[in-house]
Structures are given as C-alpha cells and as structure tokens.
C-alpha cells in the first residue's frame, strides 16, 4: 500500500513543494520527508479528504519546519522554472523573463496565505477547489485569496497582465 501511495502521489507532492520552494534539491528532500512522515502517521489518515490533499498538508508542514529550522532561506533563481518554448524574438523573450522575475520577486514578498495560494495556482496549476482542500478551506476562500494576491502584486508595479 505504501509503495502504491508513493508511486501515485510522489509527483503531486514534489510539484507542490516546488511551488513553495522553487528549489529542486530542497523539494526532493522535503518530498522524501513528507512520505517518511506519512508512513509514520498513516494510522491517523481518516479518509475525510483525498490522500493527495493529506500528503500536501504534510508537505506544507515539513516545509514550514524546514523554514523554522533554517531561518535564512535562499531561493534558486526563478528563471530555472520557466522554459522558453515559444518562438519569440530575443528582445521579447528578455522582456518576458524580466517580467516573470519581477512578478515572482513580488510573490515571494507576499505574506501567507497569499503567497502559497498564488504559487499553487500559477505554478502548480491546481484548481481553486484543490487549493481550498489543501488549506483546509473552501473553493471560494481560495478564489478570494488569489484575487487579493493578484491585486497586491498589481499595486506594486506594472507588468505583463498575461503572466497572471
């Protein structure tokens, strides 16, 4: 059962942690920690939510523990996350890349839960319903937080609206 759980949900947990950390190595380490904690506490899983939601909650707590332990956290460059696969000119690509970096810098300055919700939506591609489940809230709460996070970012500086 544990092997099946790992095989089925390892990518979801890893992607979720990538949204939070923007660091491949840290995400891999925290993914392993998440499954270690899940195996230790599988008896507490009561089936009230999807197992993927339960695992993402464990992952979130593992990440928060990591941050608490390492007060000074360094992020990898954000441009590693994005792939330039479209056929654009070098100038357009440079401007788009600068916009992305600027937006992600602003996202990382946001307070929780705004930061987490916007990263889960934009990078993780999760639905508002899934985000709400992960946070222990509902879909409308996730929509409102996402809207407010976008508003906070827009108030900071001009950027390419299509990025959000």
C-alpha positions as CSV (number, residue, x, y, z in Angstrom):
1,X,0.0,0.0,0.0
2,X,2.8,2.4,0.9
3,X,4.6,1.7,-2.5
4,X,1.4,2.4,-4.4
5,X,0.8,5.6,-2.4
6,X,4.3,6.8,-3.2
7,X,4.2,5.9,-6.9
8,X,0.8,7.5,-7.3
9,X,1.4,10.8,-5.4
10,X,5.2,11.5,-5.5
11,X,4.9,13.8,-8.5
12,X,2.0,15.8,-7.0
13,X,3.9,16.3,-3.7
14,X,7.1,17.2,-5.5
15,X,5.3,19.8,-7.7
16,X,3.5,21.2,-4.7
17,X,6.9,21.6,-2.9
18,X,8.4,23.2,-6.0
19,X,5.7,25.8,-5.9
20,X,6.6,26.6,-2.3
21,X,10.4,26.4,-2.5
22,X,11.5,27.0,-6.1
23,X,14.4,24.7,-5.3
24,X,14.7,21.2,-6.9
25,X,17.1,19.8,-4.3
26,X,15.0,21.1,-1.3
27,X,11.8,19.9,-2.9
28,X,13.3,16.4,-3.4
29,X,14.5,16.3,0.2
30,X,11.1,17.5,1.5
31,X,9.2,15.1,-0.7
32,X,11.1,12.2,1.0
33,X,10.5,13.7,4.4
34,X,6.8,14.0,3.6
35,X,6.5,10.3,2.7
36,X,8.5,9.4,5.7
37,X,6.1,11.3,8.0
38,X,3.1,9.9,6.1
39,X,4.3,6.3,6.7
40,X,4.8,7.1,10.4
41,X,1.3,8.6,10.7
42,X,-0.7,6.6,8.2
43,X,-2.9,5.4,11.1
44,X,-4.1,9.0,11.5
45,X,-5.4,9.3,7.9
46,X,-9.2,9.1,8.4
47,X,-10.2,9.4,4.8
48,X,-12.1,12.7,5.2
49,X,-10.1,14.2,2.3
50,X,-8.2,12.8,-0.6
51,X,-4.9,11.2,0.2
52,X,-3.1,13.7,-2.1
53,X,-4.5,16.6,0.0
54,X,-3.4,14.9,3.2
55,X,0.1,14.4,1.7
56,X,0.3,18.0,0.6
57,X,-0.7,19.1,4.1
58,X,2.2,17.0,5.5
59,X,4.5,18.5,2.8
60,X,3.4,22.0,3.8
61,X,4.2,21.3,7.5
62,X,7.5,19.8,6.5
63,X,8.4,22.9,4.6
64,X,7.4,25.2,7.5
65,X,9.5,23.1,9.8
66,X,12.4,23.5,7.4
67,X,12.0,27.2,7.3
68,X,11.7,27.4,11.1
69,X,14.9,25.4,11.4
70,X,16.8,27.4,8.7
71,X,15.6,31.0,9.3
72,X,17.7,32.2,6.5
73,X,16.3,30.6,3.3
74,X,17.9,31.1,-0.1
75,X,15.8,30.6,-3.3
76,X,17.2,29.4,-6.5
77,X,16.9,31.7,-9.5
78,X,13.4,31.9,-10.7
79,X,14.3,31.7,-14.3
80,X,15.1,28.0,-13.9
81,X,11.4,27.3,-13.5
82,X,10.4,28.7,-16.9
83,X,11.1,27.2,-20.2
84,X,11.2,29.4,-23.3
85,X,9.5,27.1,-25.8
86,X,7.6,29.6,-27.9
87,X,9.1,31.3,-31.0
88,X,9.7,34.8,-29.8
89,X,12.5,37.3,-30.6
90,X,15.4,37.5,-28.1
91,X,14.2,41.0,-27.1
92,X,10.6,39.8,-26.4
93,X,12.0,36.8,-24.5
94,X,14.2,39.1,-22.4
95,X,11.4,41.4,-21.5
96,X,9.1,38.5,-20.7
97,X,11.8,37.0,-18.5
98,X,12.3,40.3,-16.7
99,X,8.6,40.5,-16.1
100,X,8.5,36.9,-14.7
101,X,11.4,37.6,-12.3
102,X,9.8,40.8,-11.2
103,X,6.4,39.1,-10.6
104,X,8.0,36.2,-8.7
105,X,10.0,38.5,-6.6
106,X,6.8,40.3,-5.6
107,X,5.1,37.0,-4.9
108,X,7.8,35.9,-2.6
109,X,7.4,39.1,-0.6
110,X,3.7,38.4,-0.1
111,X,2.5,37.2,3.3
112,X,0.9,33.8,3.8
113,X,-1.6,32.6,2.6
114,X,-1.4,34.9,-0.4
115,X,2.0,33.6,-1.5
116,X,1.1,29.9,-1.2
117,X,-2.3,30.2,-3.0
118,X,-0.9,32.2,-5.9
119,X,2.0,29.8,-6.3
120,X,-0.2,26.8,-6.2
121,X,-2.5,28.3,-8.8
122,X,0.1,29.7,-11.2
123,X,2.9,27.2,-10.9
124,X,1.1,24.2,-9.6
125,X,-1.8,24.5,-11.9
126,X,-4.2,23.5,-9.1
127,X,-7.9,24.3,-9.2
128,X,-9.3,26.6,-6.6
129,X,-11.1,23.6,-5.1
130,X,-7.9,21.7,-4.7
131,X,-6.2,24.7,-3.1
132,X,-9.0,25.1,-0.7
133,X,-8.8,21.5,0.3
134,X,-5.1,21.7,0.9
135,X,-5.6,24.8,3.1
136,X,-8.5,23.3,4.9
137,X,-10.8,25.9,3.5
138,X,-13.3,26.0,0.6
139,X,-13.1,26.9,-3.1
140,X,-14.4,30.4,-2.6
141,X,-11.8,31.2,0.0
142,X,-9.1,30.2,-2.4
143,X,-10.6,32.4,-5.2
144,X,-10.8,35.4,-2.9
145,X,-7.2,35.0,-1.6
146,X,-5.9,34.5,-5.2
147,X,-7.8,37.7,-6.3
148,X,-6.4,39.7,-3.3
149,X,-2.8,38.4,-4.0
150,X,-3.1,39.5,-7.6
151,X,-4.3,42.9,-6.5
152,X,-1.4,43.3,-4.1
153,X,1.1,42.4,-6.9
154,X,-0.6,44.8,-9.4
155,X,-0.4,47.6,-6.9
156,X,3.4,47.3,-6.7
157,X,4.5,47.9,-10.3
158,X,3.5,47.4,-14.0
159,X,3.9,44.0,-15.5
160,X,2.6,41.9,-18.4
161,X,-1.0,41.2,-17.4
162,X,-0.9,37.9,-19.3
163,X,1.5,36.4,-16.8
164,X,-1.2,36.2,-14.1
